[in-house]
Amino acid sequence: MEWIYNYVRPDNNQPVTTTLQFRNTVLPQQSSMSVNVLGTIMDAWTCISNLTLSDTDSVAVFKSDTSHSDGPFSGQRWLYLCMKFTKVTDNLFYFYLLSDVDKTVFPNERVFNPPANSVPANTDPLCSTFCQHSTLPNRRTLRKKGTTDVMPSDARLCTPCESPCEEQLTVCPDLAPVNFATITNQTGTNYQDTTTYACITGYELTSGSLTRQCLEDKTWSGSLPVCEIVTCPGLVDETFAKITTRAGSNYQNTITYACITGYEWSSGSLARQCLADGIWNGSHPVCEIVTCRGLAKVNFARITSQTGKNYEDTITYACIKGYKSKHGNRLTRTCRADGTWNNHPPICKKSHGYGYCNHCCRSHRSHRRRSHPRHMSRRSRSHRSSQSRSSQSSQSRSSQSSQSRSHRRSRSRSYRSHQSHRNRRSQR
């Protein structure tokens, strides 16, 4: 397994980033843990203790695979790496080399270089044999390749060597539920874990924090979010329209309009609802004045005045000369709120006796004079004279009638004589 290896060189304090490979319990040859001892390169190591990187309190000792000698009488000598591991996550560990810096190796490194002719056994106690140091070592990290886990700020060396180095996890308490909010993402409740909230639809953040992080002191950053219902701006009566119902100005509340009497809806919305983004749906209602249809021409009548064709406008008629309204004085019509004209169209009919008035009046005046007493004797004389003239006329007519009958008989005899003559001629 390959790890990203970060450390600071003990000899010059320069940071170094490289890779370190573990194969079971072996750091294979050409490992980045490489030193030169009197011309001998030591870059392969084998663990002589238990190495389980999943443990959180591990001390592991690696022995160099090659040896070196200081001279013909020093015998063979090996170098040792004492490593104390602390687990942060499965992908991140940090460790310390618990030996003092050996300046006989290059580069100077914290390795255990036993005295000549004093080779320790692999089974000797780890801490007392291989892991003694007089100065505080620097921290080194191993992060699995391809991961991004972050080293905690409180990472430290736990001493002495025998003490357990299990990292005490920083765990924050569970967060209480938040009214009108949901958790959209939560990485956990350990140190540096985060919890993210979102207000539910129709609610908005008024205070608190939508993202909170677990801190070193086992508390959460920020404060609980407070989500309150969305409120839309207040609406007022529109021109020529009034509000008939109003449930409120909060999310999903509705408001309803109605055009005032004599006006009708032409555009916009008569019902509007408060949306989740704090605005009202639809648009302002537009009410326009009612207009009545044009009226047909009325026979035998004329318009004397008209104010228009809109609501409450009026039109007034008058029958022409010689005609009279059938319905009395109801000659004015008014445009109503429903777009119709009140009353019926006027009906103008010819006045009774129009054209014969002078004749009737003369006959009436004559009758009144004849009925007066002063004219009674004159009427008697006139009556007797009339009777006399009537008798003479009757006699004259009687004489004329006798003459007429005699004439007709004469003509009849002449006709029969003529016909007899024609018949005789035809026989010959």
Stockholm file with secondary structure:
# STOCKHOLM 1.0

chainA/1-428         MEWIYNYVRPDNNQPVTTTLQFRNTVLPQQSSMSVNVLGTIMDAWTCISNLTLSDTDSVAVFKSDTSHSDGPFSGQRWLYLCMKFTKVTDNLFYFYLLSDVDKTVFPNERVFNPPANSVPANTDPLCSTFCQHSTLPNRRTLRKKGTTDVMPSDARLCTPCESPCEEQLTVCPDLAPVNFATITNQTGTNYQDTTTYACITGYELTSGSLTRQCLEDKTWSGSLPVCEIVTCPGLVDETFAKITTRAGSNYQNTITYACITGYEWSSGSLARQCLADGIWNGSHPVCEIVTCRGLAKVNFARITSQTGKNYEDTITYACIKGYKSKHGNRLTRTCRADGTWNNHPPICKKSHGYGYCNHCCRSHRSHRRRSHPRHMSRRSRSHRSSQSRSSQSSQSRSSQSSQSRSHRRSRSRSYRSHQSHRNRRSQR
#=GR chainA/1-428 SS CEEEEEEECTTTCCEEEEEEECBTTEECSSCSSCEEETTEEECCEEECSCCCTTCSSEEEEEEESSCBCSSTTTCCBCCEEEEEEEEEETTEEEEEECSCEETTEESCEECBCCCTTCCCCTTSCHHHHHCCCSSCCCCEEEEETTCCCCCCTTCCCCSSTTSCCCCCCCBCCCCCCCTTEEEEEECCSBTTCEEEEEECTTEEEEESCSEEEBCTTSCBSSCCCEEEECBCCCCCCCTTEEEEEECCSBTTCEEEEEECTTEEEEESCSEEEBCTTSCBSSCCCEEEECBCCCCCCCTTEEEEEECCSBTTCEEEEEECTTEEETTTTCCEEEBCTTSCBSSCCCCEEECTTTTCHHHHHHHHHHHHHHTSGGGHHHHHHHHHHHHHHHHHHHHHHHHHHHHHHHHHHHHHHHHHHHHHHHHHHHHC
#=GC SS_cons         CEEEEEEECTTTCCEEEEEEECBTTEECSSCSSCEEETTEEECCEEECSCCCTTCSSEEEEEEESSCBCSSTTTCCBCCEEEEEEEEEETTEEEEEECSCEETTEESCEECBCCCTTCCCCTTSCHHHHHCCCSSCCCCEEEEETTCCCCCCTTCCCCSSTTSCCCCCCCBCCCCCCCTTEEEEEECCSBTTCEEEEEECTTEEEEESCSEEEBCTTSCBSSCCCEEEECBCCCCCCCTTEEEEEECCSBTTCEEEEEECTTEEEEESCSEEEBCTTSCBSSCCCEEEECBCCCCCCCTTEEEEEECCSBTTCEEEEEECTTEEETTTTCCEEEBCTTSCBSSCCCCEEECTTTTCHHHHHHHHHHHHHHTSGGGHHHHHHHHHHHHHHHHHHHHHHHHHHHHHHHHHHHHHHHHHHHHHHHHHHHHC
//
